[in-house]
Amino acid sequence: TALIPMCLAYQSGRISNLDDGLNFSNRALEHMGESGRQVPIQTLQDAIRYGEAMPDPRGSNTTMYYTTMYKNGKMYNLEVLYDEISNTVYHFEYARKAMGNLPAIPK
């Protein structure tokens, strides 16, 4: 997709400020290239800015952010695992299942 070249530039770790963009781990970058998993960068940035921050459930020094988003007119829960120091997204997922403090969303 057209998003891949833009994300490749972010993956190198050159972006230090959330407002300027995001860096991605290799796995998260792969998911940005999958049409069924892709989330717009602005949506990820908004989740980090305005979502509820909680410690990483797996115990790393990163922060998991939880919020909701809409795709094709349907609401989903969104989680984003983010490291503020490196401005890097390590994981993101949207689904209707319960995530963090968010209840499941009925279909």
C-alpha positions as CSV (number, residue, x, y, z in Angstrom):
1,T,0.0,0.0,0.0
2,A,1.0,3.6,-0.2
3,L,1.5,3.7,3.6
4,I,4.6,1.4,3.4
5,P,7.2,3.9,2.1
6,M,6.2,6.4,4.7
7,C,6.4,3.9,7.5
8,L,9.8,2.7,6.3
9,A,11.2,6.2,6.9
10,Y,9.7,6.1,10.4
11,Q,11.2,2.7,11.2
12,S,14.8,4.0,11.2
13,G,14.2,5.8,14.5
14,R,14.9,9.3,13.2
15,I,11.7,10.8,14.5
16,S,12.1,11.9,18.1
17,N,8.8,13.9,18.6
18,L,5.3,12.4,18.7
19,D,3.9,15.4,16.8
20,D,6.3,14.8,13.9
21,G,5.4,11.1,13.5
22,L,6.2,7.7,14.9
23,N,8.9,5.0,14.7
24,F,7.8,1.4,14.5
25,S,9.3,-1.9,15.6
26,N,9.8,-4.3,12.7
27,R,6.7,-6.3,13.7
28,A,4.5,-3.2,14.1
29,L,5.8,-2.0,10.7
30,E,4.8,-5.2,9.1
31,H,1.3,-4.9,10.5
32,M,1.1,-1.3,9.0
33,G,1.4,-2.9,5.6
34,E,-1.5,-5.3,6.2
35,S,-4.8,-3.7,5.0
36,G,-6.8,-5.7,7.7
37,R,-4.5,-4.5,10.6
38,Q,-3.4,-1.1,9.5
39,V,-4.3,1.9,11.6
40,P,-3.7,5.5,10.4
41,I,-0.7,7.1,12.0
42,Q,-2.8,10.1,13.2
43,T,-5.1,7.6,15.0
44,L,-2.2,6.0,16.8
45,Q,-0.9,9.4,17.8
46,D,-4.3,10.4,19.2
47,A,-4.5,7.1,21.1
48,I,-1.1,7.9,22.7
49,R,-2.1,11.5,23.4
50,Y,-5.6,11.0,24.7
51,G,-6.0,7.3,25.5
52,E,-5.8,5.8,29.0
53,A,-2.2,5.0,29.8
54,M,-1.4,1.8,31.7
55,P,1.8,-0.2,32.4
56,D,2.7,-2.8,29.8
57,P,0.9,-6.0,30.8
58,R,4.1,-7.9,30.0
59,G,6.2,-5.8,32.3
60,S,8.4,-3.8,29.9
61,N,9.2,-0.2,30.4
62,T,6.8,0.8,27.7
63,T,3.2,2.1,28.2
64,M,0.0,0.5,26.8
65,Y,-2.6,3.1,25.7
66,Y,-6.3,2.1,25.4
67,T,-9.0,4.0,23.6
68,T,-11.7,3.4,21.0
69,M,-11.6,4.1,17.2
70,Y,-14.0,3.9,14.3
71,K,-13.2,2.0,11.1
72,N,-15.8,1.8,8.3
73,G,-18.4,3.2,10.6
74,K,-17.9,0.6,13.3
75,M,-16.4,1.1,16.7
76,Y,-13.4,-0.9,17.9
77,N,-11.2,-0.9,21.0
78,L,-7.6,0.1,20.2
79,E,-4.5,-0.7,22.2
80,V,-1.1,0.8,21.4
81,L,2.2,-0.2,23.1
82,Y,4.5,2.8,23.0
83,D,7.9,3.8,24.3
84,E,8.1,7.6,24.8
85,I,11.9,7.7,25.0
86,S,12.4,6.3,21.5
87,N,9.0,7.5,20.2
88,T,8.4,3.9,19.0
89,V,5.2,1.8,18.6
90,Y,5.9,-1.8,19.4
91,H,2.4,-3.2,19.1
92,F,-1.1,-2.1,18.1
93,E,-4.3,-3.9,17.7
94,Y,-8.0,-3.0,17.2
95,A,-10.8,-5.4,18.0
96,R,-14.1,-5.7,19.6
97,K,-12.9,-7.8,22.5
98,A,-12.2,-6.4,25.9
99,M,-8.8,-4.7,26.1
100,G,-7.2,-3.2,29.2
101,N,-9.9,-1.2,31.0
102,L,-12.2,-1.2,27.9
103,P,-15.2,-3.6,27.9
104,A,-16.0,-5.7,24.8
105,I,-18.0,-4.0,22.1
106,P,-21.1,-5.9,21.0
107,K,-21.3,-6.7,17.2
